[in-house]
Amino acid sequence: MRPTDTGITVRLAQSADEIVAAQRLRYDVFVRELGGDGPLVDHAAGLERDAFDPHVDHLLAIDRNTDAVVGVYRLLTDQGARDAGRFYSESEFDLSPLRASGRRLLELGRSCLHKDYRGGMALLALWQGVARYVQAREIELLFGVASFHGTALAAIREPLSLLHHRHLAPEPLRVVSRDQPALDILPEDRIDRRRAMLGVPPLIKAYLRLGGFVGQGVYVDHAFNTIDVCLIVDTARLSEQQKTHLARERV
């Protein structure tokens, strides 16, 4: 049986040891697999961590058969951002439109899955956990950076052009990159839509299926070896079917 076919429990971390387990998985994915680094990364212990970790809720996907942490999400509320001094993605994107909205915000970040659990139920399980968290706290706007691997803009020109033409956030919610606000965008009639969507990472597709939007431009994160877009989901736009689907308790 593939690990992705086993039962998954999703809940918030309840101890320092569980947070360490999340940071260890993040190290495996973001550092070992993707070549990322950072000032607080502990290479000796194999932990990917930063200054925001004490101010977030760590959402864990746990394999019920092994008790292993196989997926994580980091959730930063308005209060957590005040305690931390800012939202994580604020160094990459100007979040003024979201802050000016006066609505309850939740930043999603550091999403990753163990390689043996990709392509199965674990990502859906994490999203269902996020949905329950959102409902319990009456969150109105979800946002966060999602990444393309690598730092070569030319290699993802077509997917970025498709996102710009089909999924650009409306003006009142349109955050703008602090790094690359203007891109070399292909005209829409020159985009092969199927090929372009194949080049969009699964996490970004998950946001788009929820009716998510992208901000303007991208941020090239050389430390993490990624090109980041900012995704925004307005929970008021979610259909009842989407809310029910995401919030199912059983996975």
Stockholm file with secondary structure:
# STOCKHOLM 1.0

chainA/1-251         MRPTDTGITVRLAQSADEIVAAQRLRYDVFVRELGGDGPLVDHAAGLERDAFDPHVDHLLAIDRNTDAVVGVYRLLTDQGARDAGRFYSESEFDLSPLRASGRRLLELGRSCLHKDYRGGMALLALWQGVARYVQAREIELLFGVASFHGTALAAIREPLSLLHHRHLAPEPLRVVSRDQPALDILPEDRIDRRRAMLGVPPLIKAYLRLGGFVGQGVYVDHAFNTIDVCLIVDTARLSEQQKTHLARERV
#=GR chainA/1-251 SS CCGGGSCEEEEECCSHHHHHHHHHHHIIIIIIITCCCCTTCBTTTTBCCCTTGGGSEEEEEEETTTCCEEEEEEEEEHHHHHHHTSCGGGGTEECHHHHHTTSCEEEEEEEEECGGGTTSSHHHHHHHHHHHHHHHHTCCEEEEEEEEESSCGGGGHHHHHHHHHHHBCCGGGCCEESSBCSCCCCCGGGCCHHHHHHTSCHHHHHHHHTTCEECBSBEEETTTTEEEEEEEEEGGGCCHHHHHHHTCSCC
#=GC SS_cons         CCGGGSCEEEEECCSHHHHHHHHHHHIIIIIIITCCCCTTCBTTTTBCCCTTGGGSEEEEEEETTTCCEEEEEEEEEHHHHHHHTSCGGGGTEECHHHHHTTSCEEEEEEEEECGGGTTSSHHHHHHHHHHHHHHHHTCCEEEEEEEEESSCGGGGHHHHHHHHHHHBCCGGGCCEESSBCSCCCCCGGGCCHHHHHHTSCHHHHHHHHTTCEECBSBEEETTTTEEEEEEEEEGGGCCHHHHHHHTCSCC
//
